[in-house]
Amino acid sequence: MNMLYHSTRDCSNPVTSKQAILQGIAPDGGLYVSDGLGQARVDLPSVCQEGYQATARRVLSTLLTDYTEDEIASCVAGAYGDNFDSPLVTPLSPVGKDWLLELYHGPTCAFKDVALQMLPRLMSVARGSDGRHVMIVTATSGDTGKAALAGFAGVDGCGVTVFYPEGKVSDIQHLQMVTQEGGNVAVCAIRGTFDDAQTQVKRIFADRGLAGRLAKGGVVLSSANSINVGRLAPQVTYYFSAYAQLVGTGAIVEGDEVDFVVPTGNFGDILAGYYAKRMGLPVGRLVVASNANNVLTDFITTGTYDRRREFLKTISPSMDILVSSNLERMLYYLTDGDCERVASLMADLREKGSYSIGDGLLGKLRETFDCGFADDDETRQTIRSTWEGDHRLIDPHTAVAKTVLDRIPREGRQRVCLSTANPYKFSADVLGALGGNVEGRDGFACMDALQELTGIAAPAQLSELRDKAVLHPDVCDRDQMAAFVEGACQRVFA
Ligand SMILES: *Cc1c(COP(=O)(O)O)cnc(C)c1O
């Protein structure tokens, strides 16, 4: 079956998955979705017998039907090899009576690697022999930036520009980005929040004047944010892999339903779980876990999405988001593909700062989704109790999800908590949560103290950062971002 994609806001103008991946976002600002989702199923018995790479091939070829089998196979072989430090790629391990799905074994120690080791390969294939250059422009709340830099550095015909909110990412995340090497990368801090950066990046994509100028130099812009189908699709794989591992341990038998609790920001990770369900994975509930920026908890409780609230800086910065972009895809599927309705909800969000979906749709949403949130104090307590009780060291994002998981009643199903970052990315906050002294200590001093306290080694790619030179000191205002991108294109593709 051939899956075609179109905008969530306009059901005409279908494109192939290669075109959708190259463009990133639809020209009208909507996200690419396919009405074929759910028509082709992934064969569960096979998934339960095979390894990560085989499952990835199966999932990707179901969603990205215009890639040939060979193309998918070579992308998968390149993306999920020894760049992950576990042969399982995303190993599952027990925590109390539940499970952690460890998504942080890639080169930058965050779950974003699972998708961003794959996206550049999908994009290179999609570019084919077309002579145009692709500049990836990405706003990051901390983890996407480094994962995109690591994925795209040195990729032929591609460049990558990353914007992150100044002072709102951890020390280690900051160093991971500003020390990135490579002739095709650009990194800039912006004065503002992640939402400011993301909104401005969306405007840059919609800027026809800029697109015209870049086209003259043979350059097109694209996105590595989770609005890109090429990022979403690879994330579906690990839900299937988690399930296969549960079957492998004997915790479930094939066909049993499993619940997933997901630390959520932009709604990309959990949406992949919904895709997995539609593709035949026996998913019980999908639980959206938020930090104190609990706009999604309110939405799933009341049916009203309201971004008009104070933005809070938390110890789980990758979830400090008030506009969860991928929710738009969920609205599309929730309304059974009503593009006009989605377009009007998104117009309400833009113009009034809020929208409501009504009781009917809310009821439908809640058939699958549940929600909860944890503030910083609760998150710290969970880091501590999980270390003291289960001898598992978890990062603040994972701890948000674990807090929510511990609070909801067990309904007789196995429960998987998605673990999205290595705790050493957030050494200071994790050390502080364990009662260690963080006063006057920088990220590396905290890393050392945390290693001493727990006996768990920090990953080399994080501890080595202390010896690296800062290569990207730039800071700009929101209205200078477009010019920064244009400059980066000129430099990278000169
Ligand atoms: C990006 C990120 C999240 C949130 O994932 P979304 O797909 O944006 O919902 C959670 N935890 C960590 C560590 C992340 O980097």
The ligand as an SDF file (V2000), in Angstrom:
LIG
                    3D

 15 15  0  0  0  0  0  0  0  0999 V2000
   12.5910   15.9050   24.0400 C   0  0  0  0  0  0  0  0  0  0  0  0
   12.5830   15.2700   25.3690 C   0  0  0  0  0  0  0  0  0  0  0  0
   11.3870   14.9340   26.0000 C   0  0  0  0  0  0  0  0  0  0  0  0
   10.0350   15.2690   25.4130 C   0  0  0  0  0  0  0  0  0  0  0  0
    9.7370   14.5470   24.2430 O   0  0  0  0  0  0  0  0  0  0  0  0
    8.6370   15.1150   23.2290 P   0  0  0  0  0  0  0  0  0  0  0  0
    8.7150   14.2310   22.0470 O   0  0  0  0  0  0  0  0  0  0  0  0
    9.0390   16.5290   22.9220 O   0  0  0  0  0  0  0  0  0  0  0  0
    7.3300   15.0450   23.9290 O   0  0  0  0  0  0  0  0  0  0  0  0
   11.4560   14.2740   27.2190 C   0  0  0  0  0  0  0  0  0  0  0  0
   12.6380   14.0050   27.7960 N   0  0  0  0  0  0  0  0  0  0  0  0
   13.8040   14.3220   27.2180 C   0  0  0  0  0  0  0  0  0  0  0  0
   15.0720   14.0050   27.9320 C   0  0  0  0  0  0  0  0  0  0  0  0
   13.8200   14.9540   25.9810 C   0  0  0  0  0  0  0  0  0  0  0  0
   14.9830   15.2740   25.4140 O   0  0  0  0  0  0  0  0  0  0  0  0
  1  2  1  0
  2  3  1  0
  2 14  2  0
  3  4  1  0
  3 10  2  0
  4  5  1  0
  5  6  1  0
  6  7  2  0
  6  8  1  0
  6  9  1  0
 10 11  1  0
 11 12  2  0
 12 13  1  0
 12 14  1  0
 14 15  1  0
M  END
$$$$
